[in-house]
Amino acid sequence: MPQEITPLLAGRALRGFCDGFVAVLLPAYLLALGFDQFAVGLISSVTLIGSAIATILVGLIGSRFSQRRLLMFAAVLMCATGAAFAGLSSLWPLLIVAFVGTLNPSSGDVSVFLPLEQARLAGAAAPDARTALFARYGIAGSLSAAFGALAAAVPASLAKHAGLPFLDAVRLMFVVYALTGIALWALYARLPEPHPQSTSTAAPLGPSRRIVIRLAMLFSVDAFAGGLVVNALLSLWLMQRFGMSPGTAGQFFFWAGLLTTASQFAAVPLARKIGLVNTMVFTHIPSSAFLIAAAFSPSLTLTLLLLLARSALSQMDVPTRTAFVMAVVTPAERAAAASLTAVPRSLAAAISPALAGGLMAMGWAGAPLVACGVLKIGYDLTILAAFGRVRLSS
């Protein structure tokens, strides 16, 4: 169904571009407003908590509304989020907007868009093409996020060449974020409404409940670990430890994003050769080891090389993980499975940025990186032990 897939992939690309520059600029913006590292982590946490609650609502009442309308509503919310961040400068109003809005400080997608889009994509592909489709979906997000990270240099350029104050230049980027929400609304409006018979097949979890709950619990550990080093906090860490500018940090995240994109291309043939779970685990463990090593690296060059090596492997599990979830449930359970596995991830990821920001504020800057790597390795080994021999039937 190209008429359905194309708007979803284009929408993911637009959101990825915005996520790319927001993750780099958000800490610099908040520091320029006079906030500290803990505030950066707190706003990141509140953002992810709001996304988790929105995802829960989608799971509870989403069946009463069409996915197309829910996606269009999310696009309107994105527009409002950008406008609010462009106009506000006090902590409490920003926290409220972060909670109800769509801002994403992380490298992955944990927004309310995710389960809605995943369910539609799963239904639009045959089982043997599903991993490739989810890889295209992930690639659209990671590649656009890489170019979005480059756009983080725009405010500094405007401040230097146009004489615009840095804060005002960053606010213009949030205006771009708001305008992107309008573009997304137009894209999602093109999605076809599903046929009545297809909507009637939607069902809550039934025979797959046990395995989905186990996966959701394990995914939450992975998400909690990832929340310790969301891109906004990693950008903050690089700025604080090595004095990197937002523009330089954006260049790093650009190359990291390109490596992430290339790795997702490689994930598809690798999964066909060694299996979904093996691809998830045996690419994830080395990436976590690189992250731990980066925390102890004495130089900026070595640190960036280790982080780039991590980026080349860390996201290969994204399309394979999604394809695995969709393959172990019945077709009617896919929307519920996408929501149930997304909610714990969002909740777990929401807790850790505030913790990481607090650790940084106390002077333990490298602790979040080490904790993230150790937790992720434990998660990978558990996934392998629990699901390494599961037979896939769909």
C-alpha positions as CSV (number, residue, x, y, z in Angstrom):
1,M,0.0,0.0,0.0
2,P,2.3,2.8,-1.2
3,Q,-0.4,5.4,-0.6
4,E,-0.2,4.5,3.1
5,I,3.5,3.8,3.5
6,T,4.8,7.0,1.9
7,P,3.1,9.5,4.2
8,L,4.2,7.5,7.2
9,L,7.9,7.4,6.1
10,A,7.8,11.0,5.1
11,G,6.3,12.0,8.5
12,R,9.0,10.0,10.3
13,A,11.6,11.8,8.4
14,L,10.2,15.2,9.2
15,R,9.9,14.4,12.9
16,G,13.4,12.9,12.9
17,F,14.9,16.2,11.4
18,C,13.3,18.2,14.2
19,D,14.3,15.7,16.9
20,G,17.9,15.9,15.6
21,F,18.3,19.7,16.2
22,V,16.1,19.7,19.4
23,A,18.3,17.1,21.1
24,V,21.4,19.2,20.5
25,L,19.9,22.7,21.1
26,L,17.7,21.9,24.1
27,P,20.5,21.8,26.7
28,A,22.2,24.8,25.3
29,Y,18.9,26.7,25.2
30,L,18.1,25.8,28.8
31,L,21.6,26.7,30.0
32,A,21.3,30.0,28.2
33,L,18.0,30.6,30.1
34,G,19.9,30.2,33.3
35,F,18.9,26.6,34.2
36,D,21.4,23.9,35.4
37,Q,22.1,20.3,34.4
38,F,19.4,19.0,36.6
39,A,16.8,21.1,34.9
40,V,17.9,19.7,31.5
41,G,17.4,16.2,32.8
42,L,14.1,17.1,34.5
43,I,12.6,18.6,31.4
44,S,13.8,15.5,29.4
45,S,12.2,13.2,32.0
46,V,8.9,15.2,32.0
47,T,8.8,15.1,28.2
48,L,9.1,11.3,28.2
49,I,6.6,10.9,31.0
50,G,4.1,12.9,29.0
51,S,4.8,10.7,25.9
52,A,4.3,7.6,28.0
53,I,0.9,8.7,29.3
54,A,-0.2,9.7,25.8
55,T,0.8,6.3,24.6
56,I,-1.2,4.7,27.4
57,L,-4.2,6.7,26.4
58,V,-3.8,5.5,22.8
59,G,-3.8,1.9,24.1
60,L,-6.9,2.5,26.3
61,I,-9.2,4.6,24.1
62,G,-7.4,4.7,20.7
63,S,-9.7,2.0,19.3
64,R,-12.6,4.5,19.5
65,F,-10.9,6.8,17.0
66,S,-9.3,6.2,13.7
67,Q,-5.5,6.1,13.6
68,R,-5.5,8.8,11.0
69,R,-7.3,11.2,13.2
70,L,-5.1,10.5,16.1
71,L,-2.0,11.1,14.0
72,M,-3.5,14.4,12.8
73,F,-4.2,15.4,16.4
74,A,-0.6,14.5,17.4
75,A,0.6,16.8,14.6
76,V,-1.4,19.7,15.9
77,L,0.1,19.0,19.4
78,M,3.6,19.1,17.8
79,C,2.8,22.5,16.3
80,A,1.6,23.8,19.7
81,T,4.7,22.5,21.4
82,G,7.1,24.3,19.1
83,A,5.2,27.5,19.5
84,A,5.2,27.3,23.3
85,F,8.9,26.6,23.6
86,A,9.6,29.5,21.2
87,G,7.7,31.9,23.5
88,L,8.3,30.7,27.0
89,S,11.4,31.1,29.3
90,S,10.3,30.1,32.8
91,L,10.8,26.6,34.1
92,W,7.3,25.7,35.3
93,P,5.5,26.6,32.0
94,L,8.2,24.8,30.1
95,L,7.7,21.7,32.2
96,I,4.0,21.8,31.6
97,V,4.5,22.1,27.8
98,A,7.1,19.4,27.9
99,F,4.6,17.1,29.7
100,V,1.7,17.6,27.3
101,G,3.7,18.2,24.1
102,T,5.7,16.1,21.7
103,L,9.3,17.2,22.3
104,N,11.8,14.3,22.0
105,P,15.2,14.7,23.6
106,S,16.3,11.2,22.7
107,S,17.9,9.6,19.7
108,G,15.0,7.2,19.2
109,D,11.3,7.7,18.8
110,V,9.3,7.4,22.0
111,S,6.4,9.7,21.1
112,V,2.7,9.0,20.7
113,F,3.3,8.8,17.0
114,L,5.2,5.5,17.3
115,P,2.6,2.8,18.2
116,L,0.1,4.4,15.7
117,E,2.6,4.3,12.9
118,Q,4.0,0.9,13.7
119,A,0.5,-0.7,13.7
120,R,-0.3,0.7,10.3
121,L,3.1,-0.3,8.9
122,A,2.8,-3.9,10.2
123,G,-0.5,-4.3,8.4
124,A,0.9,-2.9,5.2
125,A,3.6,-5.5,4.7
126,A,3.8,-9.2,4.2
127,P,5.6,-11.1,7.0
128,D,8.8,-11.7,5.0
129,A,9.0,-8.0,4.1
130,R,8.2,-6.6,7.6
131,T,11.8,-6.3,8.9
132,A,12.8,-4.4,5.7
133,L,9.9,-2.0,6.1
134,F,10.6,-1.3,9.7
135,A,14.3,-0.8,8.7
136,R,13.2,1.8,6.1
137,Y,11.1,3.4,8.8
138,G,14.0,3.5,11.2
139,I,16.4,4.7,8.4
140,A,14.0,7.6,7.6
141,G,14.2,8.7,11.2
142,S,17.9,8.3,11.8
143,L,19.1,9.8,8.5
144,S,16.9,12.8,8.9
145,A,17.9,13.2,12.5
146,A,21.5,13.3,11.4
147,F,20.8,16.3,9.1
148,G,18.7,17.8,11.8
149,A,21.7,17.7,14.1
150,L,23.7,19.7,11.5
151,A,20.9,22.3,11.7
152,A,21.8,22.9,15.3
153,A,24.6,25.1,14.0
154,V,22.1,27.5,12.5
155,P,21.4,29.6,15.7
156,A,25.2,30.3,16.2
157,S,25.5,31.2,12.5
158,L,22.6,33.6,12.8
159,A,24.1,35.1,15.9
160,K,27.4,35.6,14.3
161,H,26.4,36.8,10.8
162,A,23.0,38.4,11.3
163,G,23.6,39.8,14.8
164,L,20.6,38.0,16.2
165,P,20.8,37.1,19.9
166,F,21.5,33.4,20.4
167,L,18.3,32.9,22.4
168,D,16.2,34.4,19.7
169,A,17.9,32.3,17.1
170,V,17.1,29.1,19.0
171,R,13.5,30.3,19.4
172,L,13.4,30.4,15.6
173,M,14.3,26.8,15.5
174,F,11.3,26.0,17.7
175,V,9.2,27.9,15.2
176,V,10.5,25.6,12.5
177,Y,9.5,22.7,14.8
178,A,5.9,24.2,15.0
179,L,5.7,24.6,11.2
180,T,6.8,21.0,10.8
181,G,3.7,20.0,12.8
182,I,1.6,21.7,10.2
183,A,3.3,19.8,7.4
184,L,2.8,16.6,9.3
185,W,-0.9,17.3,9.6
186,A,-1.1,17.7,5.8
187,L,0.8,14.4,5.3
188,Y,-1.4,12.4,7.7
189,A,-4.5,13.8,6.2
190,R,-3.6,11.9,3.0
191,L,-3.7,8.5,4.8
192,P,-6.6,6.4,3.6
193,E,-9.2,5.4,6.2
194,P,-9.1,1.6,6.7
195,H,-11.9,-0.6,5.4
196,P,-14.6,-1.4,8.0
197,Q,-13.6,-5.1,8.0
198,S,-10.0,-4.2,8.9
199,T,-11.0,-2.1,11.8
200,S,-13.2,-4.8,13.2
201,T,-10.3,-7.2,13.5
202,A,-8.5,-5.1,16.0
203,A,-8.3,-6.8,19.4
204,P,-6.7,-6.6,22.8
205,L,-3.9,-9.0,23.7
206,G,-5.1,-12.6,24.0
207,P,-2.9,-15.7,23.3
208,S,0.2,-13.6,23.0
209,R,-0.3,-11.7,26.3
210,R,2.4,-13.6,28.3
211,I,5.2,-13.2,25.8
212,V,4.4,-9.6,25.1
213,I,4.4,-8.7,28.8
214,R,7.8,-10.4,29.2
215,L,9.1,-8.5,26.3
216,A,7.7,-5.2,27.6
217,M,9.4,-5.7,31.0
218,L,12.7,-6.4,29.4
219,F,12.4,-3.5,26.9
220,S,11.8,-1.2,29.9
221,V,15.2,-2.1,31.3
222,D,16.8,-1.2,27.9
223,A,14.8,2.0,27.7
224,F,15.7,3.0,31.3
225,A,19.4,2.5,30.4
226,G,19.0,4.5,27.2
227,G,17.3,7.3,29.0
228,L,20.5,7.9,31.0
229,V,22.3,9.0,27.8
230,V,19.5,10.5,25.6
231,N,21.0,12.8,23.0
232,A,20.2,15.9,24.9
233,L,22.2,14.7,27.9
234,L,25.0,13.3,25.8
235,S,25.2,16.7,24.1
236,L,25.3,18.3,27.5
237,W,28.0,15.9,28.7
238,L,30.2,16.8,25.7
239,M,29.7,20.5,26.1
240,Q,30.4,20.4,29.8
241,R,33.4,18.0,29.7
242,F,35.2,19.1,26.5
243,G,33.7,22.6,25.9
244,M,32.0,21.6,22.6
245,S,29.8,24.2,21.0
246,P,26.3,23.3,19.9
247,G,27.4,23.5,16.3
248,T,30.3,21.1,16.8
249,A,28.1,18.8,18.8
250,G,25.7,18.9,15.9
251,Q,28.4,17.8,13.5
252,F,29.2,14.8,15.8
253,F,25.6,13.8,15.9
254,F,25.4,14.1,12.1
255,W,28.1,11.6,11.6
256,A,26.7,9.4,14.4
257,G,23.3,9.5,12.6
258,L,24.8,8.5,9.3
259,L,26.4,5.5,11.0
260,T,23.2,4.6,12.6
261,T,21.4,4.8,9.3
262,A,24.0,2.6,7.6
263,S,23.7,0.1,10.5
264,Q,20.0,-0.2,9.9
265,F,20.6,-1.0,6.3
266,A,22.9,-3.8,7.5
267,A,20.4,-5.1,10.0
268,V,18.0,-6.6,7.4
269,P,20.4,-9.0,5.7
270,L,22.1,-9.8,9.0
271,A,18.8,-10.7,10.6
272,R,18.0,-13.0,7.7
273,K,21.3,-14.7,8.2
274,I,21.5,-15.1,12.0
275,G,18.0,-14.3,13.2
276,L,16.2,-11.4,14.8
277,V,17.2,-12.0,18.4
278,N,20.9,-12.7,17.6
279,T,21.0,-9.5,15.6
280,M,19.6,-7.6,18.5
281,V,22.0,-9.0,21.0
282,F,25.3,-9.4,19.3
283,T,25.3,-5.9,17.9
284,H,24.1,-4.3,21.1
285,I,26.7,-5.7,23.5
286,P,29.8,-4.2,21.7
287,S,28.0,-0.9,21.4
288,S,27.5,-0.8,25.2
289,A,31.2,-1.7,25.7
290,F,32.2,1.3,23.6
291,L,29.9,3.6,25.6
292,I,31.5,2.4,28.9
293,A,35.0,3.0,27.5
294,A,34.0,6.5,26.3
295,A,33.2,7.5,29.9
296,F,36.8,6.9,30.9
297,S,38.4,8.2,27.7
298,P,41.0,11.0,28.4
299,S,40.7,12.9,25.1
300,L,38.0,14.3,23.0
301,T,39.2,12.5,19.8
302,L,39.2,9.1,21.4
303,T,35.8,9.8,23.1
304,L,34.2,10.7,19.8
305,L,35.7,7.7,18.0
306,L,34.3,5.4,20.7
307,L,30.9,7.1,20.6
308,L,30.9,6.8,16.8
309,A,31.7,3.1,17.0
310,R,28.8,2.8,19.4
311,S,26.5,4.6,17.0
312,A,27.5,2.1,14.2
313,L,26.0,-0.7,16.2
314,S,23.6,0.6,18.8
315,Q,20.5,1.0,16.7
316,M,20.6,-2.3,14.7
317,D,18.2,-3.8,17.2
318,V,15.5,-1.2,16.4
319,P,13.9,-2.7,13.2
320,T,14.7,-6.2,14.4
321,R,13.1,-5.7,17.8
322,T,9.9,-4.2,16.2
323,A,9.7,-7.0,13.7
324,F,10.2,-9.6,16.4
325,V,7.3,-8.2,18.4
326,M,5.0,-8.1,15.4
327,A,6.1,-11.7,14.5
328,V,5.3,-13.3,17.9
329,V,1.7,-12.0,18.1
330,T,-1.3,-12.6,16.0
331,P,-2.2,-10.0,13.4
332,A,-5.2,-8.8,15.4
333,E,-3.0,-8.2,18.4
334,R,-0.4,-6.1,16.7
335,A,-1.7,-2.7,17.6
336,A,-2.1,-3.7,21.3
337,A,1.3,-5.3,21.3
338,A,2.9,-2.1,19.9
339,S,1.2,0.0,22.5
340,L,2.0,-2.4,25.4
341,T,5.7,-2.7,24.5
342,A,6.0,1.1,23.9
343,V,4.4,2.2,27.2
344,P,6.9,0.6,29.6
345,R,9.7,1.7,27.4
346,S,8.4,5.3,27.6
347,L,7.8,5.2,31.3
348,A,11.2,3.6,32.1
349,A,13.0,6.1,29.8
350,A,11.2,9.0,31.4
351,I,12.7,8.3,34.9
352,S,16.4,8.1,34.0
353,P,17.2,11.5,32.4
354,A,16.4,13.4,35.6
355,L,18.6,10.9,37.5
356,A,21.4,11.4,35.0
357,G,21.0,15.2,35.2
358,G,21.3,15.0,39.0
359,L,24.4,12.8,38.7
360,M,26.0,15.3,36.3
361,A,25.1,18.3,38.6
362,M,26.8,16.5,41.5
363,G,30.0,16.1,39.5
364,W,29.6,12.4,38.5
365,A,29.5,13.2,34.8
366,G,30.6,9.8,33.5
367,A,28.3,7.7,35.8
368,P,25.3,7.8,33.5
369,L,27.3,6.4,30.6
370,V,28.7,3.5,32.6
371,A,25.4,2.7,34.1
372,C,23.7,2.7,30.7
373,G,26.3,0.3,29.3
374,V,26.2,-2.2,32.1
375,L,22.4,-2.3,32.2
376,K,22.1,-2.8,28.4
377,I,24.6,-5.7,28.5
378,G,22.5,-7.3,31.2
379,Y,19.4,-6.8,29.1
380,D,20.9,-8.3,26.0
381,L,22.0,-11.4,27.8
382,T,18.6,-11.8,29.3
383,I,16.9,-11.4,25.9
384,L,19.2,-14.0,24.4
385,A,18.5,-16.5,27.2
386,A,14.7,-16.0,27.2
387,F,13.9,-15.7,23.5
388,G,16.9,-17.0,21.6
389,R,15.1,-20.2,20.6
390,V,11.6,-18.8,20.0
391,R,10.1,-19.9,16.7
392,L,8.4,-17.2,14.6
393,S,5.3,-18.1,12.8
394,S,4.1,-14.7,11.4
